[in-house]
């Protein structure tokens, strides 16, 4: 009997945990913060509002060639057995933006069919958007964002990885 009571109490306490905030479509662009141009991709950073009125930091990684794909955000930082690099959107320090939930991608990652390991997950060729639910504090200094990504082609070549590229943004007061 005592075990049953403890189990019920544990289940009740577990259900009282903090709500996980995840971005909900559709999204409204509030402000384009910056566009970063690399040799093989362009990354647009935006502030958006989702359908629940939650503020979202979005990054769209747009390959410059249609056959290039990005790697999953869930890959280890150094890839799988040295192959690939994760597509990441990170906040480097305290600033105007604070992450309040997990990052989600608008594409579904699947195992790379050209590699034997099922652990190397890639997004379909083309653009991928990562979204991070955030809170804003415009009284804080500029925000530095770090971008990481690597592109590969179905034609058998990969680009050099971009790792923790610092991008400084300043949010407007509007």
Secondary structure, 3 states (H helix, E strand, C coil): CHHHHHHHHHHHHHHCCCCCCCCCCCCEEEEEEEEEECCCEEEEEEEEECCCCCEEEEEEEEECCCCEEEECCCCCCCCECCECCCCEEEECCCCCEEEEEEEEECCCCEECCCCCCCCCEECCCCCEEEEEEEEECCCCCCEEEEEEECEEECCCCECCCEEEEEEEECCCCC
